[in-house]
Amino acid sequence: MIKTIIFDFGDVFINLDKQGTIKRTKELLDYDIITETKSKENETIFRVNDDYEKGLISTNDFIDFYYNLTKNVSKEQITNLWNSLIRDLPKHRLEFIKQLKSENDFNLILLSNTNELHINWIKKHISFYEEFKACFHKFYLSHEIHLRKPNREIFDFVLNENHLKANECLFIDDTKQNTDAASQLGMQVWNNNPNTEDVTNLFNIKNHLFD
């Protein structure tokens, strides 16, 4: 029986523009600023992004790193490019999580790979962010807990801190690497497709898990 639902944030609740951001950064900087896959060519960029999302380097150091790669753009342009990934948080998803909270049938947790620049942008531009955050029993951002998906340590941390059994948890994330990692620990998972699926349809799409 599912007792806890663990949600990702980006492309589950808040809409992201990954492909648009990749296109814009390649045009301006000639490389992919939001790379999610490590390769020999992008090893340093991947490490810096990973460290930033774990809160291991400051925002100033993060911006300086990209500025020093190419001096033909300003630090403000780099910041704006980085934040252009984020689009909006549709109100119907707020209403969905508020309803779940009011029914009190599940322990609700948010677990997100989110950095300081992005969360500050969200706080500034999403007027109901605090209302949204208050719907969760626990709200974990990678840069605050210094852990990042899909590393096992972050899932162990959530399970242990909240005294959860993995087989009683449903983990929802748009990135397959992340749901694969959670599945290996025994969690039920939903690797949602943000182009065709909406988290508000959870109980229609995954109804068999709640029987």
C-alpha positions as semicolon CSV with decimal commas, in nm:
position;residue;x (nm);y (nm);z (nm)
1;M;0,000;0,000;0,000
2;I;0,129;0,346;-0,091
3;K;0,159;0,566;0,217
4;T;0,405;0,828;0,089
5;I;0,422;1,009;-0,245
6;I;0,758;1,167;-0,330
7;F;0,736;1,425;-0,609
8;D;1,000;1,583;-0,828
9;F;0,949;1,957;-0,892
10;G;1,064;2,044;-1,246
11;D;0,848;1,903;-1,528
12;V;0,623;1,745;-1,268
13;F;0,476;2,060;-1,111
14;I;0,670;2,345;-1,268
15;N;0,710;2,354;-1,646
16;L;1,063;2,364;-1,786
17;D;1,199;2,465;-2,125
18;K;1,497;2,229;-2,152
19;Q;1,526;2,221;-2,529
20;G;1,480;2,596;-2,565
21;T;1,747;2,663;-2,304
22;I;1,990;2,423;-2,471
23;K;1,930;2,596;-2,805
24;R;1,976;2,947;-2,660
25;T;2,293;2,860;-2,470
26;K;2,453;2,683;-2,764
27;E;2,380;2,984;-2,984
28;L;2,527;3,232;-2,735
29;L;2,794;3,028;-2,558
30;D;2,859;2,743;-2,803
31;Y;2,801;2,476;-2,535
32;D;2,516;2,328;-2,332
33;I;2,484;2,501;-1,995
34;I;2,223;2,257;-1,855
35;T;2,392;1,932;-1,958
36;E;2,254;1,633;-1,764
37;T;2,477;1,363;-1,912
38;K;2,848;1,343;-1,842
39;S;3,091;1,291;-2,129
40;K;3,463;1,352;-2,190
41;E;3,376;1,674;-2,372
42;N;3,159;1,823;-2,098
43;E;3,316;1,667;-1,789
44;T;3,410;2,000;-1,628
45;I;3,073;2,163;-1,702
46;F;2,891;1,857;-1,568
47;R;3,099;1,863;-1,247
48;V;3,040;2,236;-1,189
49;N;2,664;2,201;-1,246
50;D;2,655;1,896;-1,018
51;D;2,845;2,080;-0,743
52;Y;2,619;2,384;-0,777
53;E;2,302;2,178;-0,746
54;K;2,449;2,018;-0,434
55;G;2,522;2,360;-0,289
56;L;2,895;2,287;-0,282
57;I;2,988;2,605;-0,469
58;S;2,839;2,952;-0,439
59;T;2,623;3,124;-0,697
60;N;2,900;3,378;-0,756
61;D;3,154;3,103;-0,824
62;F;2,908;2,926;-1,052
63;I;2,847;3,240;-1,261
64;D;3,219;3,321;-1,264
65;F;3,297;2,977;-1,402
66;Y;3,076;3,032;-1,707
67;Y;3,186;3,393;-1,746
68;N;3,550;3,285;-1,757
69;L;3,477;3,024;-2,022
70;T;3,381;3,299;-2,262
71;K;3,418;3,674;-2,203
72;N;3,184;3,777;-2,483
73;V;2,874;3,762;-2,261
74;S;2,795;3,936;-1,935
75;K;2,728;3,770;-1,601
76;E;2,373;3,900;-1,624
77;Q;2,326;3,725;-1,959
78;I;2,453;3,399;-1,810
79;T;2,214;3,431;-1,517
80;N;1,923;3,503;-1,750
81;L;2,014;3,205;-1,969
82;W;2,028;2,976;-1,669
83;N;1,693;3,098;-1,540
84;S;1,530;3,078;-1,884
85;L;1,489;2,707;-1,815
86;I;1,194;2,781;-1,587
87;R;0,853;2,861;-1,731
88;D;0,551;2,848;-1,501
89;L;0,366;2,653;-1,234
90;P;0,008;2,602;-1,356
91;K;-0,256;2,684;-1,097
92;H;-0,439;2,354;-1,147
93;R;-0,134;2,171;-1,011
94;L;-0,142;2,387;-0,699
95;E;-0,507;2,296;-0,654
96;F;-0,421;1,928;-0,700
97;I;-0,157;1,924;-0,426
98;K;-0,377;2,134;-0,196
99;Q;-0,653;1,877;-0,237
100;L;-0,413;1,591;-0,159
101;K;-0,298;1,772;0,153
102;S;-0,656;1,834;0,270
103;E;-0,748;1,467;0,228
104;N;-0,450;1,368;0,443
105;D;-0,429;1,016;0,297
106;F;-0,060;1,033;0,209
107;N;0,265;1,166;0,342
108;L;0,366;1,423;0,078
109;I;0,733;1,493;0,005
110;L;0,902;1,705;-0,260
111;L;1,251;1,599;-0,368
112;S;1,412;1,820;-0,629
113;N;1,750;1,882;-0,791
114;T;1,722;2,258;-0,756
115;N;1,988;2,526;-0,718
116;E;1,989;2,866;-0,551
117;L;1,943;3,072;-0,869
118;H;1,643;2,871;-0,983
119;I;1,465;2,863;-0,648
120;N;1,519;3,238;-0,603
121;W;1,367;3,298;-0,946
122;I;1,070;3,080;-0,854
123;K;1,017;3,261;-0,522
124;K;1,019;3,593;-0,706
125;H;0,795;3,500;-1,000
126;I;0,558;3,232;-0,869
127;S;0,326;3,428;-0,641
128;F;0,187;3,121;-0,466
129;Y;0,519;2,943;-0,409
130;E;0,492;2,949;-0,028
131;E;0,136;2,818;-0,048
132;F;0,258;2,539;-0,273
133;K;0,550;2,455;-0,044
134;A;0,323;2,439;0,260
135;C;0,133;2,147;0,106
136;F;0,425;1,910;0,163
137;H;0,524;1,744;0,486
138;K;0,888;1,771;0,379
139;F;1,038;1,987;0,104
140;Y;1,390;1,883;0,001
141;L;1,603;2,086;-0,240
142;S;1,936;1,939;-0,346
143;H;2,140;2,252;-0,281
144;E;2,012;2,267;0,076
145;I;2,075;1,903;0,169
146;H;2,395;1,870;-0,039
147;L;2,270;1,557;-0,213
148;R;2,148;1,507;-0,569
149;K;1,945;1,254;-0,768
150;P;2,007;0,993;-0,901
151;N;2,268;0,914;-0,633
152;R;2,147;0,651;-0,391
153;E;2,247;0,863;-0,091
154;I;1,965;1,111;-0,148
155;F;1,699;0,841;-0,149
156;D;1,847;0,675;0,159
157;F;1,847;1,014;0,329
158;V;1,476;1,070;0,262
159;L;1,379;0,717;0,363
160;N;1,583;0,723;0,684
161;E;1,494;1,075;0,796
162;N;1,122;1,006;0,756
163;H;1,128;0,642;0,874
164;L;0,978;0,521;0,548
165;K;0,961;0,177;0,391
166;A;1,065;0,192;0,025
167;N;0,784;-0,038;-0,092
168;E;0,527;0,198;0,061
169;C;0,655;0,496;-0,139
170;L;0,564;0,617;-0,487
171;F;0,834;0,832;-0,649
172;I;0,738;1,057;-0,943
173;D;1,005;1,210;-1,167
174;D;1,038;1,299;-1,536
175;T;1,399;1,175;-1,554
176;K;1,437;0,800;-1,606
177;Q;1,777;0,787;-1,436
178;N;1,609;0,908;-1,120
179;T;1,313;0,671;-1,127
180;D;1,544;0,380;-1,211
181;A;1,751;0,459;-0,902
182;A;1,442;0,476;-0,681
183;S;1,305;0,153;-0,830
184;Q;1,626;-0,029;-0,743
185;L;1,562;0,057;-0,379
186;G;1,216;-0,098;-0,396
187;M;1,001;0,211;-0,449
188;Q;0,706;0,220;-0,683
189;V;0,781;0,476;-0,954
190;W;0,621;0,683;-1,225
191;N;0,856;0,819;-1,489
192;N;0,612;1,080;-1,618
193;N;0,633;1,229;-1,965
194;P;0,578;1,606;-1,927
195;N;0,475;1,634;-2,294
196;T;0,185;1,390;-2,267
197;E;0,109;1,341;-1,897
198;D;0,010;1,566;-1,609
199;V;0,070;1,492;-1,242
200;T;-0,293;1,586;-1,173
201;N;-0,394;1,266;-1,355
202;L;-0,191;1,054;-1,114
203;F;-0,484;0,851;-0,984
204;N;-0,610;0,775;-1,334
205;I;-0,271;0,679;-1,475
206;K;-0,145;0,487;-1,170
207;N;-0,475;0,379;-1,016
208;H;-0,356;0,019;-0,976
209;L;-0,104;0,131;-0,715
210;F;-0,376;0,266;-0,487
211;D;-0,614;-0,032;-0,484
